[in-house]
Every structure is written in C-alpha cells, then in structure tokens.
Amino acid sequence: MLNNLALIYIDSDYDRTLALTQSSMEVAPGSVDIMDTYGWILVLGGASDRGVEVLPAALAPESPEIAYHLGVGLARLGVLVEAKKVLKKVADGQGQSDIKKKASALLNNI
C-alpha cells in the first residue's frame, strides 16, 4: 500500500515519494515492484547511480517498464552503449505501449 501511495505522489512531491518508498523497502525489501519504484524515484531525483543499483532488472528480465527505468538511469549516467542496448530491447518488444514509445524516443535522442 505504501508503494502505491508513493506512485500517486511521484510527479508532485519527490521527498514524500522517496520517504514512502523507503518505508516500503523496509516492509518488503525483496519486492520487485517496490525496488523498481525506489530505483525509479532515485533516477528521477538525480541519484541515477544508486537508482541503477537498486532497479531489479535481473529479477524481472521480462518487464519492459523496469528495463526502461534502467535504460533511463544508464543514459543519465552517460553509460550510453548499455543504455542503448536496454532501450532497444524495450523498443523492439512485442505489442504497442507507452513504454515502448518512450524507449524509442529516448533511444533516438542518445
């Protein structure tokens, strides 16, 4: 529930989102969803190095959303070759989604 509440505040209150997500990590430290939210919050807040460490891409290799978050973090760190690999996999994935579109757009800009 804390993780879902954090997602509500993700675009409007970084400090509150970070605090809620940190609390979520204490309650359920192995949750892929919570680690993704926490890692993404860190990336969005400028702590991409820590965010990339936290993002559980290895735990959920088939998640385009987590891969996209990882790709953004890597791009922000300047690890462009790896970022491009991750984003290309998302962009080339099956189906149509906003994540695929975002990955393609970022891929075209790096």
Secondary structure, DSSP 8 states (H G I E B T S, - for coil): -HHHHHHHHTTT-HHHHHHHHHHHHHH-TT-HHHHHHHHHHHHHTT-HHHHHHH--TTT-TT-HHHHHHHHHHHHHHT-HHHHHHHHHHHHTSSS--HHHHHHHHHHHH-
